[in-house]
Each structure stands twice: as C-alpha cells, then as structure tokens.
Amino acid sequence: MERFKSFLVFFIPFIVFFIYFTSNNEHNPSSANHMQHDYVEIPEGYQVPSVYLSVTQDLSGTWLLSVDTTHFRFAPEKVGSDDPSFNEGHAHIYVNGKKINRLYGHFYNLDTLKKGENEIMVTLNSNNHGALAYRGKPISSRVVVENGN
C-alpha cells in the first residue's frame, strides 16, 4: 500500500504538469491559444498582400495545396524575427480549424484528408508570426474540398 501511495504522490503531479504545459504551449497545434498570435496590421502606404489557394487531389490520392500571393514574398530565412514585416514572411496552414504546419513556399502536400468536407485555410504571417491583417481583417483564404474516398 505504501508503494502505491508513493506512486500516486509522483504520478498525479506529473499528469497535472504534463497537461498544463502541453495545453498552454502556443506552438502546439492543438492548443486553444494557437490561433491567438497577435495581428500585424498593414499600415497605410504599404501594398496590401493577398493570398489565393487551390486544393486538388493528385493521382496517388493525396491532396496538393497550391498557394499564390500578391505583394508578398516568402522569407523563411527571417522567420522568428522580433520585428513585424508587412510584405514578407510565411503562411500558416489549417485543416478543419487545426493548424497543421507553416508554409514557406507555394506548394504543400496535405497527404490524405478525412472523408467528407474539409476546410483548408491559409493565413499570411509576418516574420514575427503575427497574422497579417488590413483594416482589422486577417489576410487569409479558405476553400472547402469534398473527399469522396
């Protein structure tokens, strides 16, 4: 019985700390705070970026995300800078509301998608990870694809 009590004294705090730290990590895609990165407002006088995306199924059955931008350059070498950027940075990819990865270029293989409707969203992000916005509206694009497989 004493060994069991000793085990519980160790195990319960371990589980509590584990849950707390994994659920509050802002870079954990399943964290509720993950989409809470600050916004970086595009100031007047800058060209306003835009993003357009398409998702197609390839012959192997996986899904290819294609992202086109205007007035925006992917700059993976500058990701993590403390200074905001307005016309360069990276993108964040969300599938059904869950962030799955960063994007540093124009194409990304989404692999397989669940059967039925899937919402794919891409946001443009500053080098400091803040989501770019203009006049309070995030610069993003979304599509819904139907996976019949």
Backbone as CSV, one residue per row, in Angstrom:
resi,resn,N_x,N_y,N_z,CA_x,CA_y,CA_z,C_x,C_y,C_z
1,MET,0.826,-1.192,0.000,0.000,0.000,0.000,0.869,1.254,0.000
2,GLU,1.983,1.215,0.737,2.894,2.361,0.819,3.482,2.676,-0.559
3,ARG,3.820,1.646,-1.314,4.371,1.851,-2.657,3.334,2.506,-3.560
4,PHE,2.091,2.103,-3.395,1.019,2.685,-4.200,0.857,4.168,-3.887
5,LYS,0.881,4.530,-2.600,0.783,5.934,-2.202,1.954,6.739,-2.753
6,SER,3.148,6.172,-2.687,4.334,6.849,-3.230,4.174,7.067,-4.737
7,PHE,3.662,6.060,-5.392,3.419,6.176,-6.837,2.434,7.304,-7.125
8,LEU,1.334,7.367,-6.381,0.331,8.414,-6.596,0.888,9.807,-6.308
9,VAL,1.724,9.927,-5.294,2.327,11.220,-4.960,3.175,11.721,-6.132
10,PHE,3.825,10.827,-6.838,4.605,11.202,-8.011,3.718,11.369,-9.245
11,PHE,2.843,10.419,-9.486,2.093,10.340,-10.734,1.092,11.481,-10.914
12,ILE,0.336,11.812,-9.896,-0.704,12.849,-10.022,-0.099,14.213,-10.354
13,PRO,0.914,14.702,-9.633,1.508,15.992,-10.027,2.118,15.944,-11.433
14,PHE,2.718,14.799,-11.797,3.289,14.661,-13.136,2.216,14.858,-14.198
15,ILE,1.093,14.201,-14.058,-0.005,14.321,-15.020,-0.536,15.750,-15.069
16,VAL,-0.710,16.375,-13.925,-1.216,17.758,-13.876,-0.260,18.691,-14.617
17,PHE,1.046,18.606,-14.330,2.017,19.458,-15.011,2.079,19.153,-16.498
18,PHE,2.041,17.886,-16.851,2.080,17.499,-18.260,0.917,18.113,-19.027
19,ILE,-0.277,17.973,-18.513,-1.461,18.529,-19.176,-1.368,20.048,-19.254
20,TYR,-0.962,20.681,-18.161,-0.863,22.140,-18.154,0.125,22.636,-19.206
21,PHE,1.327,22.084,-19.222,2.357,22.592,-20.128,2.074,22.246,-21.588
22,THR,1.523,21.101,-21.874,1.238,20.773,-23.267,0.033,21.534,-23.799
23,SER,-0.931,21.855,-22.967,-2.110,22.579,-23.452,-1.873,24.074,-23.534
24,ASN,-0.873,24.612,-22.873,-0.604,26.045,-22.898,0.585,26.428,-23.753
25,ASN,1.132,25.519,-24.500,2.239,25.818,-25.397,1.675,26.430,-26.667
26,GLU,2.026,27.706,-26.968,1.446,28.405,-28.119,1.821,27.782,-29.454
27,HIS,2.863,26.946,-29.498,3.244,26.316,-30.751,2.693,24.905,-30.873
28,ASN,1.868,24.505,-29.943,1.184,23.229,-30.015,-0.058,23.421,-30.872
29,PRO,-0.143,22.764,-32.031,-1.282,22.982,-32.917,-2.632,22.705,-32.285
30,SER,-2.693,21.858,-31.264,-3.981,21.564,-30.659,-4.311,22.525,-29.525
31,SER,-3.397,23.426,-29.208,-3.648,24.380,-28.135,-4.732,25.361,-28.546
32,ALA,-5.637,25.647,-27.617,-6.710,26.600,-27.907,-6.157,27.986,-28.177
33,ASN,-4.976,28.274,-27.663,-4.384,29.592,-27.852,-3.606,29.708,-29.151
34,HIS,-3.522,28.612,-29.927,-2.625,28.627,-31.064,-2.987,29.675,-32.106
35,MET,-4.231,29.900,-32.373,-4.604,30.879,-33.380,-4.621,32.291,-32.786
36,GLN,-4.098,32.450,-31.569,-4.136,33.727,-30.889,-2.876,34.559,-31.096
37,HIS,-2.022,34.205,-32.067,-0.885,35.074,-32.350,-1.425,36.472,-32.597
38,ASP,-0.664,37.480,-32.195,-1.082,38.855,-32.432,-1.223,39.119,-33.927
39,TYR,-2.059,40.100,-34.242,-2.188,40.531,-35.625,-1.156,41.608,-35.915
40,VAL,-0.687,41.626,-37.132,0.202,42.672,-37.608,-0.601,43.442,-38.654
41,GLU,-1.002,44.635,-38.285,-1.828,45.470,-39.163,-0.952,46.109,-40.240
42,ILE,-1.378,45.965,-41.495,-0.665,46.584,-42.617,-0.917,48.092,-42.554
43,PRO,0.133,48.895,-42.393,-0.077,50.350,-42.318,-0.451,50.934,-43.680
44,GLU,-1.091,52.080,-43.654,-1.376,52.806,-44.894,-0.047,53.094,-45.585
45,GLY,-0.062,53.035,-46.894,1.151,53.302,-47.664,1.874,52.048,-48.106
46,TYR,1.529,50.910,-47.527,2.110,49.635,-47.949,1.151,48.944,-48.907
47,GLN,1.696,48.181,-49.848,0.837,47.372,-50.698,0.220,46.273,-49.838
48,VAL,-1.056,46.071,-50.009,-1.766,45.074,-49.205,-1.611,43.705,-49.862
49,PRO,-1.022,42.747,-49.143,-0.872,41.402,-49.700,-2.226,40.700,-49.838
50,SER,-2.242,39.710,-50.693,-3.417,38.845,-50.798,-2.935,37.421,-51.022
51,VAL,-3.820,36.477,-50.736,-3.482,35.068,-50.885,-4.671,34.343,-51.517
52,TYR,-4.363,33.469,-52.458,-5.367,32.643,-53.133,-4.875,31.210,-53.083
53,LEU,-5.775,30.274,-52.832,-5.338,28.891,-52.766,-6.267,27.976,-53.541
54,SER,-5.692,26.859,-53.928,-6.482,25.792,-54.540,-5.964,24.470,-53.996
55,VAL,-6.858,23.501,-53.939,-6.511,22.179,-53.439,-7.024,21.162,-54.450
56,THR,-6.129,20.309,-54.927,-6.508,19.285,-55.900,-5.969,17.934,-55.439
57,GLN,-6.689,16.908,-55.817,-6.240,15.557,-55.485,-5.357,15.060,-56.619
58,ASP,-4.189,14.516,-56.253,-3.294,14.014,-57.294,-3.582,12.538,-57.579
59,LEU,-2.860,11.984,-58.516,-3.111,10.603,-58.941,-2.835,9.577,-57.840
60,SER,-2.019,9.934,-56.861,-1.726,8.995,-55.777,-2.797,9.024,-54.687
61,GLY,-3.750,9.969,-54.798,-4.829,10.048,-53.818,-4.588,11.053,-52.712
62,THR,-3.414,11.688,-52.702,-3.162,12.727,-51.709,-3.610,14.081,-52.272
63,TRP,-3.605,15.089,-51.425,-4.122,16.408,-51.796,-2.996,17.424,-51.837
64,LEU,-2.955,18.204,-52.926,-1.915,19.198,-53.132,-2.495,20.591,-52.937
65,LEU,-1.897,21.336,-52.029,-2.261,22.723,-51.776,-1.356,23.602,-52.628
66,SER,-1.965,24.500,-53.380,-1.229,25.470,-54.178,-1.610,26.861,-53.686
67,VAL,-0.603,27.665,-53.361,-0.828,28.993,-52.800,-0.185,30.044,-53.681
68,ASP,-0.985,31.018,-54.100,-0.480,32.152,-54.866,-0.694,33.414,-54.049
69,THR,0.312,34.280,-54.052,0.222,35.522,-53.302,0.505,36.705,-54.224
70,THR,0.004,37.867,-53.839,0.396,39.118,-54.479,0.924,40.033,-53.386
71,HIS,1.924,40.821,-53.726,2.542,41.771,-52.797,3.038,41.087,-51.523
72,PHE,3.521,39.841,-51.673,4.005,39.080,-50.530,5.101,38.142,-51.004
73,ARG,6.190,38.081,-50.233,7.315,37.206,-50.548,7.543,36.273,-49.362
74,PHE,7.680,34.981,-49.657,8.030,34.023,-48.605,9.489,34.265,-48.214
75,ALA,9.736,34.409,-46.918,11.084,34.706,-46.417,11.420,33.786,-45.246
76,PRO,11.617,32.485,-45.514,11.868,31.549,-44.416,13.124,31.874,-43.618
77,GLU,14.069,32.523,-44.238,15.313,32.859,-43.541,15.117,33.917,-42.452
78,LYS,13.966,34.595,-42.450,13.714,35.653,-41.467,12.659,35.280,-40.426
79,VAL,12.117,34.075,-40.493,11.077,33.664,-39.553,11.610,33.704,-38.126
80,GLY,10.837,34.291,-37.231,11.212,34.400,-35.833,11.766,35.757,-35.462
81,SER,11.885,36.638,-36.446,12.350,37.995,-36.156,11.373,38.681,-35.208
82,ASP,11.888,39.511,-34.326,11.018,40.251,-33.410,10.272,41.381,-34.108
83,ASP,10.830,41.862,-35.198,10.218,42.983,-35.907,9.126,42.494,-36.852
84,PRO,8.000,43.199,-36.882,6.949,42.806,-37.824,7.368,43.104,-39.262
85,SER,6.842,42.329,-40.174,7.056,42.561,-41.608,5.683,42.628,-42.250
86,PHE,5.574,43.392,-43.321,4.260,43.625,-43.917,4.080,42.965,-45.283
87,ASN,5.153,42.750,-46.009,5.040,42.175,-47.345,5.924,40.947,-47.525
88,GLU,6.349,40.369,-46.418,7.113,39.128,-46.477,6.886,38.361,-45.188
89,GLY,7.168,37.078,-45.255,7.002,36.230,-44.078,6.762,34.790,-44.479
90,HIS,5.754,34.187,-43.895,5.409,32.793,-44.153,3.893,32.663,-44.030
91,ALA,3.396,31.473,-44.222,1.959,31.226,-44.094,1.732,30.132,-43.065
92,HIS,0.518,30.099,-42.516,0.098,29.005,-41.649,-1.018,28.263,-42.363
93,ILE,-0.975,26.947,-42.301,-1.974,26.091,-42.946,-2.852,25.473,-41.868
94,TYR,-4.165,25.582,-42.065,-5.146,24.996,-41.146,-6.028,24.030,-41.928
95,VAL,-6.275,22.869,-41.359,-7.222,21.912,-41.928,-8.290,21.677,-40.873
96,ASN,-9.527,22.016,-41.242,-10.664,21.875,-40.330,-10.411,22.579,-38.993
97,GLY,-9.834,23.784,-39.074,-9.617,24.606,-37.895,-8.369,24.303,-37.091
98,LYS,-7.626,23.276,-37.459,-6.425,22.885,-36.712,-5.184,23.232,-37.531
99,LYS,-4.265,23.975,-36.914,-3.022,24.305,-37.615,-2.220,23.035,-37.809
100,ILE,-1.805,22.798,-39.079,-1.025,21.598,-39.335,0.436,21.888,-39.623
101,ASN,0.730,23.118,-40.102,2.126,23.420,-40.399,2.280,24.856,-40.844
102,ARG,3.553,25.263,-40.956,3.899,26.527,-41.609,4.163,26.237,-43.078
103,LEU,4.065,27.270,-43.876,4.333,27.146,-45.313,5.362,28.197,-45.686
104,TYR,6.416,27.768,-46.378,7.496,28.664,-46.775,7.613,28.793,-48.290
105,GLY,6.628,28.321,-49.019,6.655,28.365,-50.477,5.256,28.213,-51.026
106,HIS,5.173,27.869,-52.281,3.877,27.892,-52.952,3.124,26.563,-52.949
107,PHE,3.777,25.451,-52.607,3.107,24.156,-52.649,3.300,23.392,-51.349
108,TYR,2.283,22.597,-51.013,2.363,21.754,-49.820,1.486,20.527,-50.046
109,ASN,2.026,19.336,-49.750,1.240,18.118,-49.854,0.506,17.904,-48.542
110,LEU,-0.821,17.958,-48.605,-1.658,17.792,-47.411,-1.815,16.337,-47.006
111,ASP,-1.296,15.424,-47.806,-1.415,13.992,-47.577,-2.890,13.594,-47.748
112,THR,-3.422,12.778,-46.882,-4.814,12.364,-47.010,-5.702,13.289,-46.181
113,LEU,-6.950,13.384,-46.557,-7.930,14.164,-45.814,-9.044,13.241,-45.370
114,LYS,-9.725,13.611,-44.299,-10.829,12.774,-43.827,-11.930,12.742,-44.893
115,LYS,-12.718,11.710,-44.868,-13.826,11.581,-45.807,-14.859,12.678,-45.524
116,GLY,-15.422,13.231,-46.590,-16.414,14.290,-46.458,-15.805,15.656,-46.701
117,GLU,-16.443,16.690,-46.149,-15.971,18.062,-46.351,-14.767,18.375,-45.465
118,ASN,-13.821,19.081,-46.053,-12.630,19.533,-45.333,-12.394,20.995,-45.667
119,GLU,-12.271,21.826,-44.630,-11.981,23.237,-44.848,-10.478,23.457,-44.726
120,ILE,-9.903,24.010,-45.780,-8.485,24.327,-45.807,-8.363,25.854,-45.760
121,MET,-7.565,26.354,-44.827,-7.368,27.794,-44.718,-5.876,28.084,-44.638
122,VAL,-5.488,29.186,-45.288,-4.109,29.655,-45.239,-4.126,31.111,-44.809
123,THR,-3.300,31.450,-43.821,-3.135,32.838,-43.391,-1.726,33.287,-43.752
124,LEU,-1.594,34.552,-44.125,-0.261,35.114,-44.319,0.204,35.658,-42.982
125,ASN,1.461,35.391,-42.665,2.001,35.769,-41.363,3.301,36.528,-41.510
126,SER,3.458,37.496,-40.637,4.672,38.289,-40.563,5.828,37.411,-40.096
127,ASN,7.048,37.902,-40.278,8.212,37.161,-39.787,8.144,36.918,-38.283
128,ASN,7.432,37.791,-37.547,7.309,37.609,-36.093,6.124,36.706,-35.722
129,HIS,5.548,36.028,-36.699,4.446,35.064,-36.571,3.068,35.699,-36.438
130,GLY,2.987,37.006,-36.300,1.678,37.643,-36.237,0.951,37.495,-37.562
131,ALA,-0.333,37.225,-37.484,-1.149,37.103,-38.702,-1.325,38.486,-39.310
132,LEU,-1.048,38.598,-40.594,-1.203,39.885,-41.271,-2.677,40.236,-41.395
133,ALA,-2.972,41.510,-41.227,-4.356,41.992,-41.325,-4.343,43.381,-41.952
134,TYR,-5.444,43.716,-42.615,-5.610,45.055,-43.175,-6.986,45.568,-42.770
135,ARG,-6.982,46.717,-42.119,-8.208,47.319,-41.599,-8.979,46.325,-40.719
136,GLY,-8.221,45.600,-39.914,-8.802,44.670,-38.951,-9.212,43.323,-39.506
137,LYS,-9.056,43.116,-40.807,-9.457,41.843,-41.423,-8.215,41.012,-41.734
138,PRO,-8.129,39.777,-41.197,-6.965,38.921,-41.480,-6.832,38.649,-42.973
139,ILE,-5.593,38.564,-43.418,-5.313,38.249,-44.819,-5.203,36.732,-44.917
140,SER,-6.254,36.140,-45.442,-6.333,34.679,-45.496,-7.207,34.265,-46.666
141,SER,-7.183,32.985,-46.932,-8.043,32.410,-47.957,-8.445,31.026,-47.491
142,ARG,-9.643,30.612,-47.870,-10.097,29.280,-47.474,-10.903,28.646,-48.600
143,VAL,-10.832,27.340,-48.650,-11.633,26.555,-49.583,-12.158,25.343,-48.834
144,VAL,-13.240,24.804,-49.343,-13.782,23.560,-48.817,-13.678,22.539,-49.929
145,VAL,-13.057,21.399,-49.610,-12.939,20.317,-50.588,-13.716,19.119,-50.080
146,GLU,-14.275,18.401,-51.009,-15.041,17.195,-50.706,-14.181,15.985,-51.018
147,ASN,-13.931,15.166,-49.998,-13.171,13.941,-50.190,-14.157,12.793,-50.214
148,GLY,-14.366,12.219,-51.372,-15.321,11.121,-51.527,-14.729,9.760,-51.243
149,ASN,-13.433,9.688,-50.980,-12.781,8.380,-50.758,-13.019,7.872,-49.366
